Amino acid sequence: MYETIIIGGGPAAVAAGVYAARKKVKTALFANQIGGQSVVSDGIENWIGEPLISGPALAIKLKKHLEAQKENIDLFIGKNVDHVEKNDDGTFNVIVGDEVYSTKTVIVCSGGRHRRMEVPGEAEFEGKGVAFCATCDAPFFRGKDVAVVGGGNSGLEAVVDLLAYANKIYLVARKANKEELRGDPVTQEKVFASDKVEVIFGSDAVEVLGDKMVTGLRYKNILTEEVGEISVQGIFVEIGSVPNSEIIGNIVQKDAWNNIIVDTRTQATSCPGIFAAGDVTDTPYRQNNIAVGDAIKALLSAYDHVKKN
Ligand SMILES: Cc1cc2nc3c(=O)[nH]c(=O)nc-3n(C[C@H](O)[C@H](O)[C@H](O)COP(=O)(O)OP(=O)(O)OC[C@H]3O[C@@H](n4cnc5c(N)ncnc54)[C@H](O)[C@@H]3O)c2cc1C
């Protein structure tokens, strides 16, 4: 019986793991990989203590820090948690393939993943022109015409990433006009200063067109329902993220977007003994440093729970 099981491999899980080991809480950590979402980033400029670090370099540092504590924590890296079950006595089973691990508390740090458009052609052409990370894939579209779907900050940042490579960039945004766009003013300025960019306002992507590779994007005006087509060789999907909260099922309360609802003072969920931190929660701020701080709160709260129960 573990005292806590941490699920995840991003900054939140690593922070909880380091604190658990130092507190000598009997802990297991299950991560399918270490690093988290910003592992794909070229340059992170707000990881406190490092003026500039790449995503892969940060992942290496996180792994090194966790492994430095391996005498006091069972690390199961490369293992995927399938789901969590609640037992009648208030303990939990964590199911990993055929294996069952019992624990007094669980800290869910399973983060988030890209939201998909769920339109015809998206899955078929993933990796054949449909991409989810402009930072990673922009250089493959040198001299090509591309579309970015999503008018929020990540969409605008994708356009900025593509400016150095693409020939023409269409930004497909649901907002009706420039004034309604939500992205940072600084990013918007960069986008609108370029004559490579054409914004298709008030529209949703409805179909990815292609043969062996992407050849175009069909979109529909939300108000008029008028359908248009653009000829592009790349489509970057930047419409936000969804939490990896399926593993916890209905044991805890979630919001309308499936984020786990937490008490921000303790990171407790609606189920005693289950805590959550980072991008899987209803935090309004999805950032590495915030995930770390919240995960430390979660671990300290789990520690208190174990001592009291
Ligand atoms: C491209 C990009 C750039 C970013 N740049 C920055 C930046 O510059 N600065 C900043 O502060 N933030 C940045 N962010 C946001 C930041 O990455 C997130 O806020 C942060 O990673 C959240 O950490 P987390 O630990 O909660 O979750 P995640 O980073 O999502 O990590 C969760 C991890 O848990 C693992 N996992 C999930 N489910 C399971 C399971 N069932 N079993 C086992 N393991 C599982 C996965 O390996 C996953 O990677 C960026 C995000 C992206 C996508």
PDBQT file of the ligand as one rigid body, heavy atoms in Angstrom, charges set to zero:
ROOT
HETATM    1  C1  LIG A 401       3.980  24.385 -27.185  1.00  0.00    +0.000 C 
HETATM    2  C2  LIG A 401       3.840  24.801 -25.749  1.00  0.00    +0.000 A 
HETATM    3  C3  LIG A 401       4.695  25.756 -25.242  1.00  0.00    +0.000 A 
HETATM    4  C4  LIG A 401       4.566  26.151 -23.904  1.00  0.00    +0.000 A 
HETATM    5  N1  LIG A 401       5.413  27.118 -23.432  1.00  0.00    +0.000 NA
HETATM    6  C5  LIG A 401       5.346  27.477 -22.135  1.00  0.00    +0.000 A 
HETATM    7  C6  LIG A 401       6.248  28.445 -21.616  1.00  0.00    +0.000 A 
HETATM    8  O1  LIG A 401       7.084  28.991 -22.331  1.00  0.00    +0.000 OA
HETATM    9  N2  LIG A 401       6.142  28.748 -20.291  1.00  0.00    +0.000 N 
HETATM   10  C7  LIG A 401       5.219  28.161 -19.452  1.00  0.00    +0.000 A 
HETATM   11  O2  LIG A 401       5.211  28.446 -18.256  1.00  0.00    +0.000 OA
HETATM   12  N3  LIG A 401       4.328  27.271 -19.933  1.00  0.00    +0.000 NA
HETATM   13  C8  LIG A 401       4.373  26.918 -21.251  1.00  0.00    +0.000 A 
HETATM   14  N4  LIG A 401       3.460  26.028 -21.746  1.00  0.00    +0.000 N 
HETATM   15  C9  LIG A 401       2.430  25.500 -20.834  1.00  0.00    +0.000 C 
HETATM   16  C10 LIG A 401       3.036  24.396 -19.969  1.00  0.00    +0.000 C 
HETATM   17  O3  LIG A 401       3.699  23.473 -20.799  1.00  0.00    +0.000 OA
HETATM   18  C11 LIG A 401       1.960  23.696 -19.143  1.00  0.00    +0.000 C 
HETATM   19  O4  LIG A 401       1.272  24.609 -18.351  1.00  0.00    +0.000 OA
HETATM   20  C12 LIG A 401       2.611  22.652 -18.251  1.00  0.00    +0.000 C 
HETATM   21  O5  LIG A 401       3.320  21.702 -19.012  1.00  0.00    +0.000 OA
HETATM   22  C13 LIG A 401       1.582  21.933 -17.390  1.00  0.00    +0.000 C 
HETATM   23  O6  LIG A 401       2.255  20.968 -16.655  1.00  0.00    +0.000 OA
HETATM   24  P1  LIG A 401       1.536  19.648 -16.112  1.00  0.00    +0.000 P 
HETATM   25  O7  LIG A 401       2.595  18.897 -15.372  1.00  0.00    +0.000 OA
HETATM   26  O8  LIG A 401       0.296  20.025 -15.424  1.00  0.00    +0.000 OA
HETATM   27  O9  LIG A 401       1.057  18.834 -17.390  1.00  0.00    +0.000 OA
HETATM   28  P2  LIG A 401       1.758  18.326 -18.716  1.00  0.00    +0.000 P 
HETATM   29  O10 LIG A 401       2.918  19.164 -19.078  1.00  0.00    +0.000 OA
HETATM   30  O11 LIG A 401       0.666  18.176 -19.701  1.00  0.00    +0.000 OA
HETATM   31  O12 LIG A 401       2.336  16.904 -18.325  1.00  0.00    +0.000 OA
HETATM   32  C14 LIG A 401       1.520  15.820 -18.064  1.00  0.00    +0.000 C 
HETATM   33  C15 LIG A 401       2.262  14.582 -18.460  1.00  0.00    +0.000 C 
HETATM   34  O13 LIG A 401       1.698  13.462 -17.798  1.00  0.00    +0.000 OA
HETATM   35  C16 LIG A 401       1.851  12.326 -18.578  1.00  0.00    +0.000 C 
HETATM   36  N5  LIG A 401       0.598  11.557 -18.537  1.00  0.00    +0.000 N 
HETATM   37  C17 LIG A 401      -0.632  11.961 -18.925  1.00  0.00    +0.000 A 
HETATM   38  N6  LIG A 401      -1.543  10.996 -18.722  1.00  0.00    +0.000 NA
HETATM   39  C18 LIG A 401      -0.862   9.948 -18.185  1.00  0.00    +0.000 A 
HETATM   40  C19 LIG A 401      -1.247   8.644 -17.779  1.00  0.00    +0.000 A 
HETATM   41  N7  LIG A 401      -2.517   8.215 -17.878  1.00  0.00    +0.000 N 
HETATM   42  N8  LIG A 401      -0.286   7.816 -17.295  1.00  0.00    +0.000 NA
HETATM   43  C20 LIG A 401       1.008   8.215 -17.194  1.00  0.00    +0.000 A 
HETATM   44  N9  LIG A 401       1.419   9.440 -17.574  1.00  0.00    +0.000 NA
HETATM   45  C21 LIG A 401       0.500  10.301 -18.065  1.00  0.00    +0.000 A 
HETATM   46  C22 LIG A 401       2.194  12.761 -19.989  1.00  0.00    +0.000 C 
HETATM   47  O14 LIG A 401       3.501  12.337 -20.274  1.00  0.00    +0.000 OA
HETATM   48  C23 LIG A 401       2.144  14.262 -19.944  1.00  0.00    +0.000 C 
HETATM   49  O15 LIG A 401       3.207  14.790 -20.646  1.00  0.00    +0.000 OA
HETATM   50  C24 LIG A 401       3.565  25.600 -23.074  1.00  0.00    +0.000 A 
HETATM   51  C25 LIG A 401       2.685  24.638 -23.589  1.00  0.00    +0.000 A 
HETATM   52  C26 LIG A 401       2.823  24.228 -24.915  1.00  0.00    +0.000 A 
HETATM   53  C27 LIG A 401       1.868  23.198 -25.463  1.00  0.00    +0.000 C 
ENDROOT
TORSDOF 0
